[in-house]
Amino acid sequence: MKHSLTRQNADCSWDAEIALNTQMFRNADILDDAAFLIIEVGTTSSEIWQRFSQAKALADEKRNAAYHVWIRIKRQMVD
């Protein structure tokens, strides 16, 4: 019985890590959406493109971090 409790605790731990990682991806999506809102106004000024580029870079950075966490989780689940 102890083995199944340990397994159950491990599953809960993975569930929590995956939930946090999912939130990381969701936050990246929100930042990505915000970046594209910047250029939806229809202007093509260099200031708008600079703001978009900075916002998009931040969104991409957050998504990249979430991806690396996801890969780590997957590797640890296999071990």
C-alpha positions as CSV (number, residue, x, y, z in Angstrom):
1,M,0.0,0.0,0.0
2,K,2.9,2.4,0.7
3,H,4.1,2.1,-2.9
4,S,0.7,3.3,-4.2
5,L,0.7,6.2,-1.9
6,T,4.2,7.2,-3.0
7,R,3.1,6.9,-6.6
8,Q,0.0,9.0,-5.9
9,N,2.1,11.7,-4.3
10,A,4.4,11.7,-7.3
11,D,1.4,12.0,-9.6
12,C,0.2,15.0,-7.6
13,S,3.6,16.6,-7.8
14,W,3.7,16.2,-11.6
15,D,0.2,17.6,-11.9
16,A,1.3,20.7,-9.9
17,E,4.4,21.2,-12.0
18,I,2.5,20.7,-15.3
19,A,-0.2,23.2,-14.1
20,L,2.5,25.8,-13.3
21,N,4.1,25.2,-16.7
22,T,0.8,25.5,-18.4
23,Q,0.3,28.9,-16.7
24,M,3.8,29.9,-18.0
25,F,2.7,29.1,-21.6
26,R,-0.6,31.0,-21.0
27,N,1.3,34.1,-19.7
28,A,3.5,34.0,-22.8
29,D,0.3,33.8,-25.0
30,I,-1.1,36.9,-23.2
31,L,2.1,38.8,-23.8
32,D,2.1,37.7,-27.4
33,D,-1.5,38.9,-27.9
34,A,-0.6,42.2,-26.3
35,A,2.4,42.6,-28.7
36,F,0.1,42.2,-31.7
37,L,-2.4,44.7,-30.3
38,I,0.3,47.3,-30.5
39,I,0.5,47.0,-34.3
40,E,-3.3,46.6,-34.8
41,V,-3.7,50.4,-34.7
42,G,-2.6,50.5,-38.3
43,T,0.2,52.9,-38.0
44,T,3.6,52.0,-39.3
45,S,5.8,54.4,-37.3
46,S,9.2,53.2,-36.2
47,E,8.2,53.8,-32.6
48,I,5.2,51.4,-32.9
49,W,7.4,48.8,-34.6
50,Q,10.0,49.2,-31.8
51,R,7.4,48.8,-29.1
52,F,6.0,45.7,-30.9
53,S,9.5,44.2,-31.3
54,Q,10.2,44.7,-27.6
55,A,6.9,43.2,-26.5
56,K,7.2,40.3,-29.0
57,A,10.7,39.6,-27.8
58,L,9.5,39.4,-24.2
59,A,6.6,37.1,-25.1
60,D,9.1,34.9,-27.0
61,E,11.5,34.8,-24.1
62,K,8.7,33.7,-21.7
63,R,7.5,31.0,-24.2
64,N,11.1,29.8,-24.5
65,A,11.5,29.6,-20.8
66,A,8.2,27.6,-20.5
67,Y,9.3,25.3,-23.2
68,H,12.6,24.5,-21.4
69,V,10.7,23.8,-18.2
70,W,8.4,21.5,-20.1
71,I,11.3,19.6,-21.5
72,R,12.8,19.3,-18.0
73,I,9.5,18.0,-16.6
74,K,9.2,15.4,-19.4
75,R,12.7,14.2,-18.9
76,Q,12.3,13.8,-15.1
77,M,9.0,12.0,-15.6
78,V,10.8,9.3,-17.6
79,D,13.6,8.8,-15.1
